[in-house]
Amino acid sequence: MIKHGGGLKILDRYVLRELAAPFAFAFGAFLLFWFINIFFLAADYLINAHAPFFLVLRFLVFRIPQATPYAFPFAALFASLLGFGRLAADHELTAMRTSGIAFARIAAAPLAAGFGLFLVSYLVNDSLTPRAVELSTRTFYQIVYHTATLPIEPQFFRKDQETGRVFYVGDVTGDHRTMLNVMIFEPARMSAFRQVTTAQEARINQTQLVLMNASVIRFKPNGLVDGETTGKTITVNLPLGETAEQFLTTSNNDAYALNSKQLAGQVHDMEATGQGGTALGLLKVTLAQKLSYPFAAFIATLLALPLAVSLGKQSRTLGVGLSILLLFIYYLLSAGFAAIGRNGALNPYLAAWLPNLIMGTVGAVLFLREER
């Protein structure tokens, strides 16, 4: 019999041990499936390109962290169904509750673990994953196109966090140093921008950007034009002393290669410069998903615990299939609401969180009913 009072810590350890093995199995299986799936998707390019083994391995390994926002919820769901299912099937939960331990108390440790998984998943997704995605993409181009230089996409923004300058580049020529339709927005304290510098052509010289035949428009604090100067050659430092390759790299345009702070900065810059539409909606949805996807690990635990008790012995046999089904439903909702959010029919941040709200509400209702 499990003791009350301070002895209840034994209960927490016992329950968590039941969940640990299925969690590790499901987490590893999901990452392995992701690894194999990426390999087969890229196999044609990799094999026909006769790439070195370790270069291919580096590409695959660096893609694995991108799976963590999906792997943690799946593993939490699977572990809760199987672990609690085993306790329910062997009537251990019944014995605990008969001895006076509330269902909420029994579930406290798994729920705390689910919240801990959310934090770990968020840290991995926001710090390790962006860098890993960039390295993986760079490796892919190194394999297929025999170059580590990433492609350059037109119409992109860069922000200098130190000075607050926002760079907009309309296009880049083939030499990867000459840019067309360049605009630089310089912020001020009491107006949207202190001045705006534009040039039809600019060229990178080491860590500086040289704008030819530039036009500078200055603004008063009330937003009215204070004056304009044209025909000047202006030299501006690149953000944080970046090189040409760093300034122009496509990884700065890949939402998966940016952390939350960088994404939030891009959203702010696009809004401040009057940009909008689907591109802005996509950035907002992706920014919200940086937090909502990891939080699904807690939602999965909340939903699975009462389900496991209700199903009893069946939760052990149906655990795998039910985990896949619920995960499929969750990401089907995510894809649907994200599409609506990107198009502006729904607030992008709400669209990213609605699947959590729906699944979490179902889980909370089942949990409260089980508690009664």
TILUM-391891 format. One record per residue (C-alpha): x, y, z; residue in one letter; residue number from 1; chain. Coordinates in steps of 0.05 Angstrom, whole numbers, padded with zeros to 5 digits. Example, Ala and Ser with C-alpha at 12.3 -4.5 7.8 and 13.67 -1.06 7.14 Angstrom:
<atoms>
+--------+--------+--------+------+------+-------+
:      X :      Y :      Z : fimi : vopa : kolza :
+--------+--------+--------+------+------+-------+
:  00246 : -00090 :  00156 :    A :    1 :     A :
:  00273 : -00021 :  00143 :    S :    2 :     A :
+--------+--------+--------+------+------+-------+
</atoms>
This chain:
<atoms>
+--------+--------+--------+------+------+-------+
:      X :      Y :      Z : fimi : vopa : kolza :
+--------+--------+--------+------+------+-------+
:  00000 :  00000 :  00000 :    M :    1 :     A :
:  00026 :  00070 : -00017 :    I :    2 :     A :
:  00031 :  00115 :  00044 :    K :    3 :     A :
: -00003 :  00182 :  00050 :    H :    4 :     A :
:  00031 :  00248 :  00069 :    G :    5 :     A :
:  00104 :  00251 :  00052 :    G :    6 :     A :
:  00100 :  00180 :  00026 :    G :    7 :     A :
:  00059 :  00204 : -00034 :    L :    8 :     A :
:  00125 :  00222 : -00068 :    K :    9 :     A :
:  00133 :  00147 : -00077 :    I :   10 :     A :
:  00068 :  00148 : -00117 :    L :   11 :     A :
:  00096 :  00201 : -00164 :    D :   12 :     A :
:  00160 :  00162 : -00177 :    R :   13 :     A :
:  00120 :  00098 : -00188 :    Y :   14 :     A :
:  00073 :  00130 : -00238 :    V :   15 :     A :
:  00129 :  00165 : -00275 :    L :   16 :     A :
:  00167 :  00100 : -00281 :    R :   17 :     A :
:  00107 :  00069 : -00315 :    E :   18 :     A :
:  00108 :  00125 : -00366 :    L :   19 :     A :
:  00183 :  00130 : -00377 :    A :   20 :     A :
:  00194 :  00067 : -00419 :    A :   21 :     A :
:  00136 :  00078 : -00468 :    P :   22 :     A :
:  00156 :  00151 : -00474 :    F :   23 :     A :
:  00227 :  00134 : -00492 :    A :   24 :     A :
:  00204 :  00082 : -00542 :    F :   25 :     A :
:  00153 :  00128 : -00576 :    A :   26 :     A :
:  00201 :  00187 : -00578 :    F :   27 :     A :
:  00257 :  00145 : -00609 :    G :   28 :     A :
:  00209 :  00112 : -00658 :    A :   29 :     A :
:  00182 :  00179 : -00681 :    F :   30 :     A :
:  00251 :  00207 : -00693 :    L :   31 :     A :
:  00272 :  00144 : -00729 :    L :   32 :     A :
:  00210 :  00148 : -00774 :    F :   33 :     A :
:  00226 :  00221 : -00788 :    W :   34 :     A :
:  00298 :  00204 : -00804 :    F :   35 :     A :
:  00277 :  00148 : -00853 :    I :   36 :     A :
:  00224 :  00192 : -00884 :    N :   37 :     A :
:  00273 :  00248 : -00898 :    I :   38 :     A :
:  00323 :  00198 : -00926 :    F :   39 :     A :
:  00273 :  00169 : -00976 :    F :   40 :     A :
:  00248 :  00238 : -00996 :    L :   41 :     A :
:  00319 :  00260 : -01013 :    A :   42 :     A :
:  00346 :  00192 : -01034 :    A :   43 :     A :
:  00342 :  00206 : -01109 :    D :   44 :     A :
:  00382 :  00271 : -01103 :    Y :   45 :     A :
:  00432 :  00242 : -01054 :    L :   46 :     A :
:  00446 :  00176 : -01089 :    I :   47 :     A :
:  00449 :  00205 : -01159 :    N :   48 :     A :
:  00494 :  00261 : -01135 :    A :   49 :     A :
:  00544 :  00209 : -01110 :    H :   50 :     A :
:  00551 :  00248 : -01046 :    A :   51 :     A :
:  00601 :  00227 : -00992 :    P :   52 :     A :
:  00570 :  00184 : -00937 :    F :   53 :     A :
:  00586 :  00232 : -00880 :    F :   54 :     A :
:  00558 :  00291 : -00919 :    L :   55 :     A :
:  00492 :  00253 : -00928 :    V :   56 :     A :
:  00492 :  00234 : -00855 :    L :   57 :     A :
:  00503 :  00306 : -00834 :    R :   58 :     A :
:  00444 :  00328 : -00876 :    F :   59 :     A :
:  00399 :  00275 : -00844 :    L :   60 :     A :
:  00422 :  00287 : -00773 :    V :   61 :     A :
:  00413 :  00362 : -00777 :    F :   62 :     A :
:  00341 :  00351 : -00800 :    R :   63 :     A :
:  00322 :  00311 : -00737 :    I :   64 :     A :
:  00313 :  00371 : -00689 :    P :   65 :     A :
:  00258 :  00397 : -00735 :    Q :   66 :     A :
:  00216 :  00337 : -00713 :    A :   67 :     A :
:  00218 :  00354 : -00638 :    T :   68 :     A :
:  00153 :  00396 : -00637 :    P :   69 :     A :
:  00117 :  00334 : -00664 :    Y :   70 :     A :
:  00157 :  00280 : -00627 :    A :   71 :     A :
:  00145 :  00306 : -00557 :    F :   72 :     A :
:  00068 :  00309 : -00561 :    P :   73 :     A :
:  00066 :  00240 : -00595 :    F :   74 :     A :
:  00111 :  00208 : -00543 :    A :   75 :     A :
:  00072 :  00242 : -00485 :    A :   76 :     A :
:  00006 :  00217 : -00514 :    L :   77 :     A :
:  00032 :  00146 : -00525 :    F :   78 :     A :
:  00065 :  00141 : -00456 :    A :   79 :     A :
:  00003 :  00167 : -00420 :    S :   80 :     A :
: -00043 :  00118 : -00456 :    L :   81 :     A :
:  00001 :  00057 : -00445 :    L :   82 :     A :
:  00027 :  00075 : -00376 :    G :   83 :     A :
: -00039 :  00094 : -00345 :    F :   84 :     A :
: -00073 :  00040 : -00386 :    G :   85 :     A :
: -00029 : -00012 : -00352 :    R :   86 :     A :
: -00046 :  00017 : -00283 :    L :   87 :     A :
: -00120 :  00017 : -00300 :    A :   88 :     A :
: -00119 : -00053 : -00330 :    A :   89 :     A :
: -00085 : -00083 : -00269 :    D :   90 :     A :
: -00134 : -00046 : -00223 :    H :   91 :     A :
: -00078 : -00008 : -00189 :    E :   92 :     A :
: -00113 :  00058 : -00203 :    L :   93 :     A :
: -00175 :  00030 : -00170 :    T :   94 :     A :
: -00135 :  00010 : -00109 :    A :   95 :     A :
: -00103 :  00078 : -00104 :    M :   96 :     A :
: -00170 :  00114 : -00109 :    R :   97 :     A :
: -00202 :  00066 : -00059 :    T :   98 :     A :
: -00148 :  00083 : -00010 :    S :   99 :     A :
: -00169 :  00156 : -00014 :    G :  100 :     A :
: -00121 :  00184 : -00066 :    I :  101 :     A :
: -00157 :  00230 : -00115 :    A :  102 :     A :
: -00150 :  00221 : -00189 :    F :  103 :     A :
: -00122 :  00291 : -00195 :    A :  104 :     A :
: -00067 :  00273 : -00145 :    R :  105 :     A :
: -00049 :  00210 : -00182 :    I :  106 :     A :
: -00045 :  00250 : -00247 :    A :  107 :     A :
: -00005 :  00307 : -00217 :    A :  108 :     A :
:  00064 :  00279 : -00233 :    A :  109 :     A :
:  00047 :  00261 : -00306 :    P :  110 :     A :
:  00016 :  00330 : -00317 :    L :  111 :     A :
:  00078 :  00363 : -00287 :    A :  112 :     A :
:  00121 :  00320 : -00332 :    A :  113 :     A :
:  00079 :  00341 : -00392 :    G :  114 :     A :
:  00090 :  00414 : -00374 :    F :  115 :     A :
:  00165 :  00400 : -00368 :    G :  116 :     A :
:  00165 :  00368 : -00436 :    L :  117 :     A :
:  00132 :  00431 : -00464 :    F :  118 :     A :
:  00189 :  00473 : -00437 :    L :  119 :     A :
:  00243 :  00426 : -00463 :    V :  120 :     A :
:  00209 :  00422 : -00531 :    S :  121 :     A :
:  00203 :  00497 : -00536 :    Y :  122 :     A :
:  00277 :  00508 : -00518 :    L :  123 :     A :
:  00299 :  00457 : -00570 :    V :  124 :     A :
:  00252 :  00484 : -00623 :    N :  125 :     A :
:  00272 :  00556 : -00611 :    D :  126 :     A :
:  00347 :  00549 : -00602 :    S :  127 :     A :
:  00374 :  00484 : -00632 :    L :  128 :     A :
:  00325 :  00473 : -00690 :    T :  129 :     A :
:  00336 :  00539 : -00728 :    P :  130 :     A :
:  00411 :  00529 : -00731 :    R :  131 :     A :
:  00404 :  00456 : -00749 :    A :  132 :     A :
:  00355 :  00471 : -00805 :    V :  133 :     A :
:  00403 :  00522 : -00835 :    E :  134 :     A :
:  00461 :  00474 : -00832 :    L :  135 :     A :
:  00419 :  00418 : -00862 :    S :  136 :     A :
:  00396 :  00463 : -00919 :    T :  137 :     A :
:  00467 :  00486 : -00932 :    R :  138 :     A :
:  00490 :  00413 : -00933 :    T :  139 :     A :
:  00435 :  00395 : -00982 :    F :  140 :     A :
:  00458 :  00448 : -01031 :    Y :  141 :     A :
:  00529 :  00426 : -01021 :    Q :  142 :     A :
:  00509 :  00355 : -01041 :    I :  143 :     A :
:  00463 :  00371 : -01099 :    V :  144 :     A :
:  00493 :  00434 : -01128 :    Y :  145 :     A :
:  00565 :  00425 : -01102 :    H :  146 :     A :
:  00562 :  00491 : -01066 :    T :  147 :     A :
:  00552 :  00511 : -00993 :    A :  148 :     A :
:  00523 :  00578 : -01015 :    T :  149 :     A :
:  00448 :  00581 : -01004 :    L :  150 :     A :
:  00402 :  00610 : -01058 :    P :  151 :     A :
:  00380 :  00683 : -01052 :    I :  152 :     A :
:  00307 :  00700 : -01053 :    E :  153 :     A :
:  00283 :  00769 : -01076 :    P :  154 :     A :
:  00243 :  00818 : -01034 :    Q :  155 :     A :
:  00272 :  00806 : -00965 :    F :  156 :     A :
:  00281 :  00846 : -00901 :    F :  157 :     A :
:  00340 :  00849 : -00853 :    R :  158 :     A :
:  00343 :  00886 : -00787 :    K :  159 :     A :
:  00404 :  00912 : -00750 :    D :  160 :     A :
:  00387 :  00899 : -00678 :    Q :  161 :     A :
:  00441 :  00948 : -00655 :    E :  162 :     A :
:  00420 :  01009 : -00694 :    T :  163 :     A :
:  00347 :  00992 : -00709 :    G :  164 :     A :
:  00357 :  01001 : -00784 :    R :  165 :     A :
:  00312 :  00959 : -00828 :    V :  166 :     A :
:  00340 :  00939 : -00896 :    F :  167 :     A :
:  00295 :  00920 : -00954 :    Y :  168 :     A :
:  00324 :  00890 : -01017 :    V :  169 :     A :
:  00281 :  00882 : -01079 :    G :  170 :     A :
:  00328 :  00835 : -01118 :    D :  171 :     A :
:  00400 :  00810 : -01123 :    V :  172 :     A :
:  00440 :  00802 : -01186 :    T :  173 :     A :
:  00480 :  00741 : -01205 :    G :  174 :     A :
:  00545 :  00766 : -01173 :    D :  175 :     A :
:  00512 :  00761 : -01104 :    H :  176 :     A :
:  00538 :  00830 : -01086 :    R :  177 :     A :
:  00497 :  00879 : -01127 :    T :  178 :     A :
:  00426 :  00893 : -01102 :    M :  179 :     A :
:  00369 :  00929 : -01136 :    L :  180 :     A :
:  00312 :  00971 : -01107 :    N :  181 :     A :
:  00343 :  00980 : -01038 :    V :  182 :     A :
:  00309 :  01017 : -00981 :    M :  183 :     A :
:  00336 :  01031 : -00911 :    I :  184 :     A :
:  00288 :  01053 : -00856 :    F :  185 :     A :
:  00319 :  01088 : -00796 :    E :  186 :     A :
:  00274 :  01092 : -00734 :    P :  187 :     A :
:  00263 :  01152 : -00689 :    A :  188 :     A :
:  00233 :  01160 : -00620 :    R :  189 :     A :
:  00169 :  01199 : -00637 :    M :  190 :     A :
:  00154 :  01178 : -00709 :    S :  191 :     A :
:  00153 :  01114 : -00749 :    A :  192 :     A :
:  00220 :  01130 : -00782 :    F :  193 :     A :
:  00270 :  01187 : -00777 :    R :  194 :     A :
:  00291 :  01179 : -00849 :    Q :  195 :     A :
:  00284 :  01133 : -00909 :    V :  196 :     A :
:  00342 :  01121 : -00957 :    T :  197 :     A :
:  00327 :  01091 : -01025 :    T :  198 :     A :
:  00371 :  01071 : -01084 :    A :  199 :     A :
:  00358 :  01034 : -01148 :    Q :  200 :     A :
:  00425 :  01000 : -01141 :    E :  201 :     A :
:  00472 :  00984 : -01083 :    A :  202 :     A :
:  00534 :  00941 : -01077 :    R :  203 :     A :
:  00565 :  00905 : -01018 :    I :  204 :     A :
:  00637 :  00923 : -01004 :    N :  205 :     A :
:  00664 :  00877 : -00949 :    Q :  206 :     A :
:  00620 :  00893 : -00888 :    T :  207 :     A :
:  00589 :  00957 : -00918 :    Q :  208 :     A :
:  00532 :  00972 : -00965 :    L :  209 :     A :
:  00546 :  01027 : -01017 :    V :  210 :     A :
:  00483 :  01059 : -01045 :    L :  211 :     A :
:  00493 :  01094 : -01112 :    M :  212 :     A :
:  00452 :  01155 : -01132 :    N :  213 :     A :
:  00413 :  01149 : -01067 :    A :  214 :     A :
:  00354 :  01191 : -01044 :    S :  215 :     A :
:  00346 :  01208 : -00970 :    V :  216 :     A :
:  00278 :  01232 : -00943 :    I :  217 :     A :
:  00278 :  01260 : -00873 :    R :  218 :     A :
:  00216 :  01263 : -00829 :    F :  219 :     A :
:  00195 :  01310 : -00773 :    K :  220 :     A :
:  00171 :  01281 : -00706 :    P :  221 :     A :
:  00099 :  01292 : -00729 :    N :  222 :     A :
:  00111 :  01248 : -00791 :    G :  223 :     A :
:  00113 :  01304 : -00842 :    L :  224 :     A :
:  00170 :  01308 : -00892 :    V :  225 :     A :
:  00227 :  01351 : -00868 :    D :  226 :     A :
:  00269 :  01350 : -00931 :    G :  227 :     A :
:  00298 :  01307 : -00986 :    E :  228 :     A :
:  00368 :  01298 : -01014 :    T :  229 :     A :
:  00381 :  01262 : -01080 :    T :  230 :     A :
:  00441 :  01239 : -01122 :    G :  231 :     A :
:  00486 :  01220 : -01064 :    K :  232 :     A :
:  00531 :  01160 : -01054 :    T :  233 :     A :
:  00519 :  01133 : -00984 :    I :  234 :     A :
:  00557 :  01080 : -00946 :    T :  235 :     A :
:  00522 :  01042 : -00890 :    V :  236 :     A :
:  00548 :  00986 : -00846 :    N :  237 :     A :
:  00515 :  00918 : -00854 :    L :  238 :     A :
:  00477 :  00891 : -00793 :    P :  239 :     A :
:  00527 :  00870 : -00739 :    L :  240 :     A :
:  00584 :  00872 : -00789 :    G :  241 :     A :
:  00558 :  00814 : -00830 :    E :  242 :     A :
:  00592 :  00791 : -00894 :    T :  243 :     A :
:  00557 :  00792 : -00961 :    A :  244 :     A :
:  00539 :  00718 : -00955 :    E :  245 :     A :
:  00511 :  00726 : -00885 :    Q :  246 :     A :
:  00470 :  00787 : -00905 :    F :  247 :     A :
:  00441 :  00753 : -00966 :    L :  248 :     A :
:  00433 :  00682 : -00940 :    T :  249 :     A :
:  00365 :  00652 : -00953 :    T :  250 :     A :
:  00363 :  00623 : -00882 :    S :  251 :     A :
:  00341 :  00692 : -00858 :    N :  252 :     A :
:  00279 :  00682 : -00901 :    N :  253 :     A :
:  00265 :  00611 : -00877 :    D :  254 :     A :
:  00218 :  00615 : -00818 :    A :  255 :     A :
:  00243 :  00548 : -00793 :    Y :  256 :     A :
:  00314 :  00576 : -00790 :    A :  257 :     A :
:  00293 :  00634 : -00746 :    L :  258 :     A :
:  00280 :  00635 : -00671 :    N :  259 :     A :
:  00221 :  00670 : -00638 :    S :  260 :     A :
:  00258 :  00736 : -00628 :    K :  261 :     A :
:  00280 :  00739 : -00701 :    Q :  262 :     A :
:  00211 :  00720 : -00726 :    L :  263 :     A :
:  00178 :  00773 : -00682 :    A :  264 :     A :
:  00227 :  00824 : -00709 :    G :  265 :     A :
:  00209 :  00807 : -00781 :    Q :  266 :     A :
:  00135 :  00812 : -00765 :    V :  267 :     A :
:  00145 :  00880 : -00734 :    H :  268 :     A :
:  00187 :  00905 : -00792 :    D :  269 :     A :
:  00136 :  00882 : -00844 :    M :  270 :     A :
:  00080 :  00916 : -00806 :    E :  271 :     A :
:  00120 :  00980 : -00797 :    A :  272 :     A :
:  00136 :  00984 : -00871 :    T :  273 :     A :
:  00064 :  00971 : -00892 :    G :  274 :     A :
:  00075 :  00900 : -00916 :    Q :  275 :     A :
:  00018 :  00850 : -00907 :    G :  276 :     A :
: -00020 :  00795 : -00941 :    G :  277 :     A :
: -00005 :  00721 : -00940 :    T :  278 :     A :
:  00069 :  00730 : -00927 :    A :  279 :     A :
:  00057 :  00768 : -00863 :    L :  280 :     A :
:  00002 :  00720 : -00842 :    G :  281 :     A :
:  00049 :  00661 : -00852 :    L :  282 :     A :
:  00102 :  00693 : -00808 :    L :  283 :     A :
:  00051 :  00707 : -00753 :    K :  284 :     A :
:  00024 :  00635 : -00754 :    V :  285 :     A :
:  00095 :  00607 : -00753 :    T :  286 :     A :
:  00114 :  00652 : -00695 :    L :  287 :     A :
:  00053 :  00629 : -00655 :    A :  288 :     A :
:  00068 :  00556 : -00672 :    Q :  289 :     A :
:  00137 :  00564 : -00641 :    K :  290 :     A :
:  00101 :  00561 : -00575 :    L :  291 :     A :
:  00036 :  00526 : -00591 :    S :  292 :     A :
:  00067 :  00463 : -00620 :    Y :  293 :     A :
:  00111 :  00449 : -00560 :    P :  294 :     A :
:  00052 :  00463 : -00513 :    F :  295 :     A :
:  00016 :  00405 : -00547 :    A :  296 :     A :
:  00059 :  00358 : -00504 :    A :  297 :     A :
:  00021 :  00382 : -00442 :    F :  298 :     A :
: -00046 :  00380 : -00479 :    I :  299 :     A :
: -00031 :  00308 : -00501 :    A :  300 :     A :
: -00019 :  00287 : -00429 :    T :  301 :     A :
: -00082 :  00321 : -00405 :    L :  302 :     A :
: -00123 :  00286 : -00459 :    L :  303 :     A :
: -00091 :  00217 : -00454 :    A :  304 :     A :
: -00095 :  00206 : -00378 :    L :  305 :     A :
: -00172 :  00204 : -00372 :    P :  306 :     A :
: -00176 :  00167 : -00438 :    L :  307 :     A :
: -00130 :  00112 : -00412 :    A :  308 :     A :
: -00173 :  00103 : -00350 :    V :  309 :     A :
: -00237 :  00101 : -00391 :    S :  310 :     A :
: -00210 :  00049 : -00440 :    L :  311 :     A :
: -00176 :  00007 : -00386 :    G :  312 :     A :
: -00146 : -00056 : -00416 :    K :  313 :     A :
: -00162 : -00033 : -00486 :    Q :  314 :     A :
: -00117 :  00028 : -00480 :    S :  315 :     A :
: -00057 : -00019 : -00479 :    R :  316 :     A :
: -00077 : -00053 : -00544 :    T :  317 :     A :
: -00104 :  00010 : -00577 :    L :  318 :     A :
: -00048 :  00056 : -00552 :    G :  319 :     A :
: -00008 :  00059 : -00617 :    V :  320 :     A :
: -00067 :  00067 : -00663 :    G :  321 :     A :
: -00102 :  00117 : -00618 :    L :  322 :     A :
: -00039 :  00158 : -00610 :    S :  323 :     A :
: -00030 :  00162 : -00686 :    I :  324 :     A :
: -00104 :  00179 : -00696 :    L :  325 :     A :
: -00105 :  00235 : -00644 :    L :  326 :     A :
: -00040 :  00263 : -00670 :    L :  327 :     A :
: -00068 :  00261 : -00741 :    F :  328 :     A :
: -00131 :  00298 : -00718 :    I :  329 :     A :
: -00089 :  00350 : -00681 :    Y :  330 :     A :
: -00045 :  00366 : -00741 :    Y :  331 :     A :
: -00104 :  00364 : -00788 :    L :  332 :     A :
: -00135 :  00418 : -00746 :    L :  333 :     A :
: -00068 :  00455 : -00744 :    S :  334 :     A :
: -00061 :  00454 : -00820 :    A :  335 :     A :
: -00133 :  00476 : -00831 :    G :  336 :     A :
: -00132 :  00534 : -00782 :    F :  337 :     A :
: -00062 :  00555 : -00803 :    A :  338 :     A :
: -00087 :  00561 : -00875 :    A :  339 :     A :
: -00145 :  00604 : -00853 :    I :  340 :     A :
: -00099 :  00646 : -00809 :    G :  341 :     A :
: -00049 :  00658 : -00866 :    R :  342 :     A :
: -00104 :  00684 : -00911 :    N :  343 :     A :
: -00128 :  00734 : -00859 :    G :  344 :     A :
: -00197 :  00702 : -00848 :    A :  345 :     A :
: -00177 :  00688 : -00776 :    L :  346 :     A :
: -00128 :  00720 : -00729 :    N :  347 :     A :
: -00062 :  00684 : -00743 :    P :  348 :     A :
: -00044 :  00676 : -00670 :    Y :  349 :     A :
: -00112 :  00649 : -00652 :    L :  350 :     A :
: -00109 :  00602 : -00712 :    A :  351 :     A :
: -00044 :  00572 : -00686 :    A :  352 :     A :
: -00072 :  00561 : -00616 :    W :  353 :     A :
: -00143 :  00536 : -00634 :    L :  354 :     A :
: -00122 :  00463 : -00641 :    P :  355 :     A :
: -00093 :  00466 : -00570 :    N :  356 :     A :
: -00156 :  00500 : -00544 :    L :  357 :     A :
: -00202 :  00448 : -00577 :    I :  358 :     A :
: -00162 :  00387 : -00556 :    M :  359 :     A :
: -00147 :  00417 : -00488 :    G :  360 :     A :
: -00221 :  00430 : -00475 :    T :  361 :     A :
: -00238 :  00358 : -00492 :    V :  362 :     A :
: -00183 :  00334 : -00446 :    G :  363 :     A :
: -00205 :  00380 : -00389 :    A :  364 :     A :
: -00277 :  00356 : -00394 :    V :  365 :     A :
: -00256 :  00283 : -00393 :    L :  366 :     A :
: -00208 :  00296 : -00336 :    F :  367 :     A :
: -00261 :  00331 : -00293 :    L :  368 :     A :
: -00312 :  00276 : -00308 :    R :  369 :     A :
: -00261 :  00224 : -00286 :    E :  370 :     A :
: -00245 :  00263 : -00223 :    E :  371 :     A :
: -00319 :  00262 : -00204 :    R :  372 :     A :
+--------+--------+--------+------+------+-------+
</atoms>
